[in-house]
Amino acid sequence: MSKLPVALQVYSIREDAEKDFIQSMKQVKEMGYEGVELAGLYGYTPEEVRDILKEIGLIPISAHVPYQAFVPNITKTAEDYATIGCKYVAIPYLMDDQRYGTEYFEEFMKNVPAIAEACHKVGITLMYHNHDFEFLKTAEGEYILDYMYRTYGKEVWQVELDTCWTKVAGEDPATYMKKYEGRLPVVHLKDYSKEPEFEFRAVGHGVQDIPSILTQAVAGGSEWLVVEQDRHTEFSALEDAHISRDYLKSLGF
């Protein structure tokens, strides 16, 4: 089985990155991550972020950019992430009052093609990153996530599947990934435990069948694996990032 490169979503270590972005990135590189997915610029300009990551040897594969960050100046936002060197940009989340069934959601969907076009002009592919609420159903009985991807095809945006929220919603991640083979360049690896209560865990240390997800990611033509962990309980953020990377190394990734 071919292996895929592994990146860290910087949101996983956001407090460390806010305190010292450069040192945090050096530690990420030392853990064996090949790239990062940004979640903000931590006080630096796009040019500075580009240069910092290049010097450290981390590839800025992608960035999470909220829809509301695009709206003021779609072109400028896309150009900033192109300057950094991102190949992908993902819209990461919609707040409660922005979701399916609201006027805001309708506005968002109408603006998706304009955002995608601005990204494409500077060599970036737009993606959408799911949570569990997109697995609620439309009035027609279709998953909201499927409705979103059916409304605009892969020429507009592609899939960044969060495997944790997919499983929380009741779908087997590896099985669901097959639906979007060839349209799923970036896979979010995220693990969790349900006992005694829901808690995020380092990859390979929760309920997820990580090997099956990896197998499907390779078979389905994905390009990158991204480790993400929203919160930390047993270990620090950097320790969890290290544990996740070591686990993937043990599987040959």
Short mmCIF file of the C-alpha atoms (twelve columns), coordinates in Angstrom:
data_MODEL
# 
_entry.id   MODEL 
# 
loop_
_atom_site.group_PDB 
_atom_site.id 
_atom_site.type_symbol 
_atom_site.label_atom_id 
_atom_site.label_alt_id 
_atom_site.label_comp_id 
_atom_site.label_asym_id 
_atom_site.label_seq_id 
_atom_site.Cartn_x 
_atom_site.Cartn_y 
_atom_site.Cartn_z 
_atom_site.pdbx_PDB_model_num 
ATOM 1   C CA . MET A 1   0.000   0.000  0.000   1 
ATOM 2   C CA . SER A 2   1.333   3.404  -0.965  1 
ATOM 3   C CA . LYS A 3   1.818   5.824  1.887   1 
ATOM 4   C CA . LEU A 4   0.527   9.362  2.206   1 
ATOM 5   C CA . PRO A 5   2.277   12.362 3.781   1 
ATOM 6   C CA . VAL A 6   0.992   13.545 7.163   1 
ATOM 7   C CA . ALA A 7   0.294   17.122 8.240   1 
ATOM 8   C CA . LEU A 8   -0.894  18.643 11.497  1 
ATOM 9   C CA . GLN A 9   -3.847  21.000 11.708  1 
ATOM 10  C CA . VAL A 10  -2.329  23.867 13.705  1 
ATOM 11  C CA . TYR A 11  -5.648  24.372 15.512  1 
ATOM 12  C CA . SER A 12  -4.665  21.251 17.462  1 
ATOM 13  C CA . ILE A 13  -1.830  23.175 19.125  1 
ATOM 14  C CA . ARG A 14  -3.331  26.661 18.846  1 
ATOM 15  C CA . GLU A 15  -2.334  27.863 22.321  1 
ATOM 16  C CA . ASP A 16  1.286   26.874 21.752  1 
ATOM 17  C CA . ALA A 17  1.248   28.468 18.303  1 
ATOM 18  C CA . GLU A 18  -0.162  31.691 19.713  1 
ATOM 19  C CA . LYS A 19  2.626   31.849 22.304  1 
ATOM 20  C CA . ASP A 20  5.468   30.976 19.935  1 
ATOM 21  C CA . PHE A 21  4.537   30.050 16.381  1 
ATOM 22  C CA . ILE A 22  8.087   29.488 15.180  1 
ATOM 23  C CA . GLN A 23  9.099   27.207 18.040  1 
ATOM 24  C CA . SER A 24  5.845   25.267 17.756  1 
ATOM 25  C CA . MET A 25  6.434   24.684 14.058  1 
ATOM 26  C CA . LYS A 26  9.956   23.472 14.759  1 
ATOM 27  C CA . GLN A 27  8.577   20.952 17.241  1 
ATOM 28  C CA . VAL A 28  5.973   19.794 14.726  1 
ATOM 29  C CA . LYS A 29  8.730   19.197 12.183  1 
ATOM 30  C CA . GLU A 30  10.813  17.300 14.731  1 
ATOM 31  C CA . MET A 31  7.856   14.983 15.405  1 
ATOM 32  C CA . GLY A 32  7.963   13.895 11.781  1 
ATOM 33  C CA . TYR A 33  5.090   15.850 10.283  1 
ATOM 34  C CA . GLU A 34  5.694   16.806 6.681   1 
ATOM 35  C CA . GLY A 35  3.245   19.675 6.523   1 
ATOM 36  C CA . VAL A 36  0.720   21.805 8.343   1 
ATOM 37  C CA . GLU A 37  -2.799  23.013 7.775   1 
ATOM 38  C CA . LEU A 38  -3.085  26.549 9.072   1 
ATOM 39  C CA . ALA A 39  -5.847  27.973 11.252  1 
ATOM 40  C CA . GLY A 40  -4.888  31.642 11.332  1 
ATOM 41  C CA . LEU A 41  -1.574  33.408 10.843  1 
ATOM 42  C CA . TYR A 42  -0.680  34.029 14.494  1 
ATOM 43  C CA . GLY A 43  0.292   37.666 14.050  1 
ATOM 44  C CA . TYR A 44  2.502   37.153 11.008  1 
ATOM 45  C CA . THR A 45  2.047   38.339 7.444   1 
ATOM 46  C CA . PRO A 46  1.464   35.783 4.681   1 
ATOM 47  C CA . GLU A 47  5.025   36.378 3.462   1 
ATOM 48  C CA . GLU A 48  6.434   35.777 6.944   1 
ATOM 49  C CA . VAL A 49  4.444   32.564 7.407   1 
ATOM 50  C CA . ARG A 50  5.653   31.361 4.009   1 
ATOM 51  C CA . ASP A 51  9.272   32.044 4.903   1 
ATOM 52  C CA . ILE A 52  9.040   30.544 8.401   1 
ATOM 53  C CA . LEU A 53  7.563   27.284 7.142   1 
ATOM 54  C CA . LYS A 54  10.015  27.085 4.251   1 
ATOM 55  C CA . GLU A 55  12.998  27.533 6.555   1 
ATOM 56  C CA . ILE A 56  11.695  24.893 8.975   1 
ATOM 57  C CA . GLY A 57  10.826  22.488 6.157   1 
ATOM 58  C CA . LEU A 58  7.057   22.206 6.571   1 
ATOM 59  C CA . ILE A 59  4.697   22.294 3.589   1 
ATOM 60  C CA . PRO A 60  1.697   24.616 4.019   1 
ATOM 61  C CA . ILE A 61  -0.708  22.256 2.323   1 
ATOM 62  C CA . SER A 62  -3.911  23.992 3.343   1 
ATOM 63  C CA . ALA A 63  -5.630  26.476 5.623   1 
ATOM 64  C CA . HIS A 64  -8.971  26.706 7.360   1 
ATOM 65  C CA . VAL A 65  -10.520 30.042 6.437   1 
ATOM 66  C CA . PRO A 66  -14.014 30.869 7.755   1 
ATOM 67  C CA . TYR A 67  -16.589 32.058 5.244   1 
ATOM 68  C CA . GLN A 68  -16.888 35.398 7.053   1 
ATOM 69  C CA . ALA A 69  -13.148 35.932 6.573   1 
ATOM 70  C CA . PHE A 70  -13.615 35.611 2.819   1 
ATOM 71  C CA . VAL A 71  -16.603 37.938 2.482   1 
ATOM 72  C CA . PRO A 72  -14.907 41.342 3.015   1 
ATOM 73  C CA . ASN A 73  -12.418 40.753 0.190   1 
ATOM 74  C CA . ILE A 74  -12.557 37.374 -1.493  1 
ATOM 75  C CA . THR A 75  -9.727  38.119 -3.922  1 
ATOM 76  C CA . LYS A 76  -7.329  39.432 -1.265  1 
ATOM 77  C CA . THR A 77  -7.993  36.480 1.038   1 
ATOM 78  C CA . ALA A 78  -7.302  33.968 -1.717  1 
ATOM 79  C CA . GLU A 79  -4.143  35.820 -2.723  1 
ATOM 80  C CA . ASP A 80  -2.852  35.820 0.861   1 
ATOM 81  C CA . TYR A 81  -3.029  32.033 1.088   1 
ATOM 82  C CA . ALA A 82  -1.546  31.662 -2.370  1 
ATOM 83  C CA . THR A 83  1.374   33.768 -1.138  1 
ATOM 84  C CA . ILE A 84  1.894   31.322 1.721   1 
ATOM 85  C CA . GLY A 85  1.903   28.481 -0.778  1 
ATOM 86  C CA . CYS A 86  -1.298  26.684 0.166   1 
ATOM 87  C CA . LYS A 87  -2.629  24.263 -2.423  1 
ATOM 88  C CA . TYR A 88  -5.980  24.029 -0.644  1 
ATOM 89  C CA . VAL A 89  -8.209  26.237 1.468   1 
ATOM 90  C CA . ALA A 90  -11.126 24.826 3.442   1 
ATOM 91  C CA . ILE A 91  -14.196 26.526 4.848   1 
ATOM 92  C CA . PRO A 92  -14.170 24.871 8.264   1 
ATOM 93  C CA . TYR A 93  -17.438 25.547 10.065  1 
ATOM 94  C CA . LEU A 94  -20.856 27.199 10.025  1 
ATOM 95  C CA . MET A 95  -22.320 28.591 13.237  1 
ATOM 96  C CA . ASP A 96  -25.800 27.579 14.423  1 
ATOM 97  C CA . ASP A 97  -27.450 30.586 12.806  1 
ATOM 98  C CA . GLN A 98  -25.590 30.036 9.521   1 
ATOM 99  C CA . ARG A 99  -26.647 26.486 8.758   1 
ATOM 100 C CA . TYR A 100 -29.085 24.793 6.420   1 
ATOM 101 C CA . GLY A 101 -32.552 26.299 6.626   1 
ATOM 102 C CA . THR A 102 -31.395 29.861 7.339   1 
ATOM 103 C CA . GLU A 103 -31.105 32.861 5.029   1 
ATOM 104 C CA . TYR A 104 -27.418 33.020 5.899   1 
ATOM 105 C CA . PHE A 105 -26.900 29.499 4.550   1 
ATOM 106 C CA . GLU A 106 -28.602 30.446 1.294   1 
ATOM 107 C CA . GLU A 107 -26.292 33.461 0.996   1 
ATOM 108 C CA . PHE A 108 -23.285 31.286 1.762   1 
ATOM 109 C CA . MET A 109 -24.192 28.747 -0.910  1 
ATOM 110 C CA . LYS A 110 -24.722 31.486 -3.504  1 
ATOM 111 C CA . ASN A 111 -21.237 32.854 -2.784  1 
ATOM 112 C CA . VAL A 112 -19.393 29.529 -2.923  1 
ATOM 113 C CA . PRO A 113 -18.718 29.730 -6.698  1 
ATOM 114 C CA . ALA A 114 -17.225 33.226 -6.359  1 
ATOM 115 C CA . ILE A 115 -14.918 32.048 -3.574  1 
ATOM 116 C CA . ALA A 116 -13.935 28.979 -5.579  1 
ATOM 117 C CA . GLU A 117 -13.208 31.069 -8.669  1 
ATOM 118 C CA . ALA A 118 -11.002 33.487 -6.719  1 
ATOM 119 C CA . CYS A 119 -9.111  30.527 -5.284  1 
ATOM 120 C CA . HIS A 120 -8.739  28.810 -8.650  1 
ATOM 121 C CA . LYS A 121 -7.314  31.959 -10.213 1 
ATOM 122 C CA . VAL A 122 -4.363  31.801 -7.814  1 
ATOM 123 C CA . GLY A 123 -3.896  28.033 -7.975  1 
ATOM 124 C CA . ILE A 124 -5.851  27.050 -4.868  1 
ATOM 125 C CA . THR A 125 -8.589  24.427 -4.641  1 
ATOM 126 C CA . LEU A 126 -11.512 25.180 -2.336  1 
ATOM 127 C CA . MET A 127 -12.725 22.486 0.086   1 
ATOM 128 C CA . TYR A 128 -15.366 22.193 2.794   1 
ATOM 129 C CA . HIS A 129 -14.628 20.635 6.188   1 
ATOM 130 C CA . ASN A 130 -17.583 18.947 7.887   1 
ATOM 131 C CA . HIS A 131 -18.754 18.453 11.429  1 
ATOM 132 C CA . ASP A 132 -21.670 16.252 12.467  1 
ATOM 133 C CA . PHE A 133 -24.499 18.745 11.836  1 
ATOM 134 C CA . GLU A 134 -24.091 18.361 8.064   1 
ATOM 135 C CA . PHE A 135 -25.330 14.790 8.510   1 
ATOM 136 C CA . LEU A 136 -28.768 16.053 9.424   1 
ATOM 137 C CA . LYS A 137 -31.152 15.694 6.512   1 
ATOM 138 C CA . THR A 138 -32.775 18.127 4.139   1 
ATOM 139 C CA . ALA A 139 -36.518 18.239 3.616   1 
ATOM 140 C CA . GLU A 140 -35.956 15.768 0.769   1 
ATOM 141 C CA . GLY A 141 -34.220 13.284 3.072   1 
ATOM 142 C CA . GLU A 142 -30.673 13.873 1.831   1 
ATOM 143 C CA . TYR A 143 -27.698 14.536 4.066   1 
ATOM 144 C CA . ILE A 144 -26.991 18.260 4.078   1 
ATOM 145 C CA . LEU A 145 -23.360 17.483 3.295   1 
ATOM 146 C CA . ASP A 146 -24.334 15.476 0.216   1 
ATOM 147 C CA . TYR A 147 -26.713 18.254 -0.821  1 
ATOM 148 C CA . MET A 148 -23.865 20.770 -0.590  1 
ATOM 149 C CA . TYR A 149 -21.529 18.633 -2.681  1 
ATOM 150 C CA . ARG A 150 -24.269 17.791 -5.187  1 
ATOM 151 C CA . THR A 151 -25.151 21.469 -5.629  1 
ATOM 152 C CA . TYR A 152 -21.577 22.257 -6.647  1 
ATOM 153 C CA . GLY A 153 -19.356 19.593 -8.128  1 
ATOM 154 C CA . LYS A 154 -15.637 18.990 -7.776  1 
ATOM 155 C CA . GLU A 155 -14.872 21.741 -10.272 1 
ATOM 156 C CA . VAL A 156 -16.105 24.202 -7.595  1 
ATOM 157 C CA . TRP A 157 -15.101 22.579 -4.334  1 
ATOM 158 C CA . GLN A 158 -13.741 19.336 -3.045  1 
ATOM 159 C CA . VAL A 159 -14.142 17.292 0.116   1 
ATOM 160 C CA . GLU A 160 -12.132 17.512 3.314   1 
ATOM 161 C CA . LEU A 161 -13.762 14.798 5.367   1 
ATOM 162 C CA . ASP A 162 -13.458 14.953 9.141   1 
ATOM 163 C CA . THR A 163 -13.556 11.284 10.043  1 
ATOM 164 C CA . CYS A 164 -14.364 11.920 13.710  1 
ATOM 165 C CA . TRP A 165 -17.558 13.871 13.072  1 
ATOM 166 C CA . THR A 166 -18.523 11.451 10.321  1 
ATOM 167 C CA . LYS A 167 -18.441 8.577  12.804  1 
ATOM 168 C CA . VAL A 168 -20.161 10.615 15.521  1 
ATOM 169 C CA . ALA A 169 -22.977 11.211 13.027  1 
ATOM 170 C CA . GLY A 170 -23.425 7.466  12.627  1 
ATOM 171 C CA . GLU A 171 -21.562 6.789  9.372   1 
ATOM 172 C CA . ASP A 172 -18.560 4.511  9.022   1 
ATOM 173 C CA . PRO A 173 -15.817 6.879  7.809   1 
ATOM 174 C CA . ALA A 174 -14.081 4.451  5.449   1 
ATOM 175 C CA . THR A 175 -17.379 3.459  3.841   1 
ATOM 176 C CA . TYR A 176 -18.532 7.060  3.476   1 
ATOM 177 C CA . MET A 177 -15.188 8.047  1.964   1 
ATOM 178 C CA . LYS A 178 -15.871 5.709  -0.964  1 
ATOM 179 C CA . LYS A 179 -18.720 7.993  -2.028  1 
ATOM 180 C CA . TYR A 180 -16.209 10.748 -2.744  1 
ATOM 181 C CA . GLU A 181 -13.321 8.831  -4.259  1 
ATOM 182 C CA . GLY A 182 -11.375 11.147 -6.511  1 
ATOM 183 C CA . ARG A 183 -12.817 14.187 -4.753  1 
ATOM 184 C CA . LEU A 184 -11.262 13.778 -1.310  1 
ATOM 185 C CA . PRO A 185 -7.710  15.152 -1.459  1 
ATOM 186 C CA . VAL A 186 -7.359  15.815 2.285   1 
ATOM 187 C CA . VAL A 187 -8.566  13.482 5.048   1 
ATOM 188 C CA . HIS A 188 -8.827  14.631 8.642   1 
ATOM 189 C CA . LEU A 189 -7.725  11.930 11.071  1 
ATOM 190 C CA . LYS A 190 -9.352  12.534 14.420  1 
ATOM 191 C CA . ASP A 191 -10.019 10.045 17.194  1 
ATOM 192 C CA . TYR A 192 -12.184 10.068 20.291  1 
ATOM 193 C CA . SER A 193 -13.437 8.046  23.234  1 
ATOM 194 C CA . LYS A 194 -17.038 7.746  24.423  1 
ATOM 195 C CA . GLU A 195 -16.366 6.309  27.888  1 
ATOM 196 C CA . PRO A 196 -17.044 7.586  30.470  1 
ATOM 197 C CA . GLU A 197 -17.906 10.615 28.322  1 
ATOM 198 C CA . PHE A 198 -16.975 12.039 24.941  1 
ATOM 199 C CA . GLU A 199 -13.345 13.119 24.788  1 
ATOM 200 C CA . PHE A 200 -10.979 13.658 21.894  1 
ATOM 201 C CA . ARG A 201 -7.989  11.336 21.807  1 
ATOM 202 C CA . ALA A 202 -4.708  11.089 19.950  1 
ATOM 203 C CA . VAL A 203 -5.052  9.215  16.667  1 
ATOM 204 C CA . GLY A 204 -5.088  5.466  17.246  1 
ATOM 205 C CA . HIS A 205 -6.068  5.787  20.881  1 
ATOM 206 C CA . GLY A 206 -9.834  5.993  20.567  1 
ATOM 207 C CA . VAL A 207 -12.720 4.208  18.875  1 
ATOM 208 C CA . GLN A 208 -11.780 4.895  15.254  1 
ATOM 209 C CA . ASP A 209 -10.712 2.102  12.908  1 
ATOM 210 C CA . ILE A 210 -7.751  4.085  11.653  1 
ATOM 211 C CA . PRO A 211 -6.254  1.325  9.450   1 
ATOM 212 C CA . SER A 212 -9.476  1.064  7.417   1 
ATOM 213 C CA . ILE A 213 -9.560  4.843  6.984   1 
ATOM 214 C CA . LEU A 214 -5.939  4.869  5.808   1 
ATOM 215 C CA . THR A 215 -6.565  2.025  3.377   1 
ATOM 216 C CA . GLN A 216 -9.500  3.857  1.823   1 
ATOM 217 C CA . ALA A 217 -7.622  7.163  1.724   1 
ATOM 218 C CA . VAL A 218 -4.912  5.543  -0.362  1 
ATOM 219 C CA . ALA A 219 -7.359  3.596  -2.546  1 
ATOM 220 C CA . GLY A 220 -9.526  6.665  -3.102  1 
ATOM 221 C CA . GLY A 221 -6.722  8.884  -4.328  1 
ATOM 222 C CA . SER A 222 -6.337  11.178 -1.321  1 
ATOM 223 C CA . GLU A 223 -3.156  13.260 -1.217  1 
ATOM 224 C CA . TRP A 224 -2.701  14.179 2.430   1 
ATOM 225 C CA . LEU A 225 -3.616  12.998 5.917   1 
ATOM 226 C CA . VAL A 226 -4.165  15.726 8.487   1 
ATOM 227 C CA . VAL A 227 -4.069  15.017 12.214  1 
ATOM 228 C CA . GLU A 228 -6.476  17.139 14.224  1 
ATOM 229 C CA . GLN A 229 -7.428  17.063 17.893  1 
ATOM 230 C CA . ASP A 230 -9.777  19.780 19.127  1 
ATOM 231 C CA . ARG A 231 -9.176  19.438 22.856  1 
ATOM 232 C CA . HIS A 232 -6.761  17.655 25.173  1 
ATOM 233 C CA . THR A 233 -7.337  16.024 28.541  1 
ATOM 234 C CA . GLU A 234 -4.721  13.392 29.398  1 
ATOM 235 C CA . PHE A 235 -1.754  15.026 27.695  1 
ATOM 236 C CA . SER A 236 -0.689  18.430 26.424  1 
ATOM 237 C CA . ALA A 237 -1.488  19.477 22.868  1 
ATOM 238 C CA . LEU A 238 2.074   18.933 21.682  1 
ATOM 239 C CA . GLU A 239 2.291   15.578 23.462  1 
ATOM 240 C CA . ASP A 240 -0.916  14.416 21.782  1 
ATOM 241 C CA . ALA A 241 0.399   15.568 18.410  1 
ATOM 242 C CA . HIS A 242 3.529   13.512 19.022  1 
ATOM 243 C CA . ILE A 243 1.526   10.437 20.085  1 
ATOM 244 C CA . SER A 244 -0.616  10.689 16.943  1 
ATOM 245 C CA . ARG A 245 2.430   10.977 14.702  1 
ATOM 246 C CA . ASP A 246 4.169   8.046  16.351  1 
ATOM 247 C CA . TYR A 247 1.065   5.892  15.905  1 
ATOM 248 C CA . LEU A 248 0.907   6.666  12.189  1 
ATOM 249 C CA . LYS A 249 4.616   5.929  11.876  1 
ATOM 250 C CA . SER A 250 3.945   2.520  13.438  1 
ATOM 251 C CA . LEU A 251 1.570   1.846  10.531  1 
ATOM 252 C CA . GLY A 252 4.161   2.941  8.001   1 
ATOM 253 C CA . PHE A 253 2.857   6.463  7.389   1 
# 
